[in-house]
């Protein structure tokens, strides 16, 4: 038996990429358009009011956490792929005759298991 194709892994990667695109373009971008403000005297010169505003900080944290979770799922899915050698070794267990001499004789005689 040949090893299974890797379409599942490609599909999962495509879904994760689509999820990130949908999240950032459909959730975070519209939420970033909400009006936020901070008092001008509390903002350092190199920062704008939109970056230090509490609403913006929540959006940044939520966006980063979600992105890190998707990247972690991607990494986990990459580690769960078996090598073709492992799959071939596991395929040897599909033959009932490899379990015992009794089953090997039954298979050789055409007796259903």
HELIX and SHEET records of a PDB file:
HELIX    1   1 UNK A    7  UNK A   23  1                                  17    
HELIX    2   2 UNK A   24  UNK A   28  3                                   5    
HELIX    3   3 UNK A   29  UNK A   32  1                                   4    
HELIX    4   4 UNK A   40  UNK A   42  5                                   3    
HELIX    5   5 UNK A   49  UNK A   52  1                                   4    
HELIX    6   6 UNK A   54  UNK A   79  1                                  26    
HELIX    7   7 UNK A   84  UNK A   91  1                                   8    
HELIX    8   8 UNK A   92  UNK A   94  5                                   3    
HELIX    9   9 UNK A   96  UNK A   98  5                                   3    
HELIX   10  10 UNK A  101  UNK A  108  1                                   8    
END                                                                             
